[in-house]
Amino acid sequence: MIWVIAVMLVILLIEVPILFRSKAYRELLYFGFLWLLAFVYASFTALKAPLPTVVDVLQYIYSQVNYFPPG
């Protein structure tokens, strides 16, 4: 788990100053969101936590979007 944190912090410390200096605030926001998702996923993977497959997640999203209430 310590390796996940170390690698993710290195990525963060390299990318954030570059984006901040170039005033790419929107890209910084997107990077932060994707970095957070990657950090959570990598942490759960390192902890060997049970994760749903991509197909399960897509089926769940599709079932929610494709729902039509009766009436």
N, C-alpha and C positions, 0 to 999 in steps of 0.2 A: 504494500500500500504506500510506503514511503517513496517508492520509485515513481508511482503515478503522480503523487503530489509534486515531487521534484521536477519531473518532466513538464507537467502542466504549468508550473511556476516559471520555468525557463521560457516556455513558449509565450507566456503572458508578459514577462519582462522584456522580451525581444520585440514583440509586435505592438504593444500598447504605446510605447514612446514614439515609434515610427508613425503610427496613425495619428497620434496627438500632435506631433510636430507638423505634419502635413495638413492639419486641420480637417481631417476626414472624420468628422464626428458621426456621420451616419454609418460609415463603415465600421467605426469603433463600436457603435451600438450593436450592429449585426455580429461583429466579431465577438463581443462580450456574450451575446446570447448563445451563439454556437459554441464558444469556449465552455460556457457553463454546462450546456448539454453534453459536450464531450467529456468534461470532468466528471459529471454524475455517472455517465455510462461507464467510463473507465474505472471509477471507484467501485461501482457495483460489480463489474467484471473482476476486478482484483480481489474483492471480497467473496467471490464465487456465489453471489446472490442469484436466485432464479430470476431470469429476465424473460419476458415474452418475446416471441419471434417477431420479425418484421411483418410477416403475413398475419399474425394474430392482431397486431396493432392496426394494420390497414383494414382488416375485416371489421374491427370494432369501429373505426372511424367511418367506414362506408355504411355500416349498419345505422349509425347515428345520423349521418347526412341523408341517407336514403329513406328515412322513416317518414311516413305520411300518416298523420292521425286520422282515424275514421271520422266521417261526417261530411 
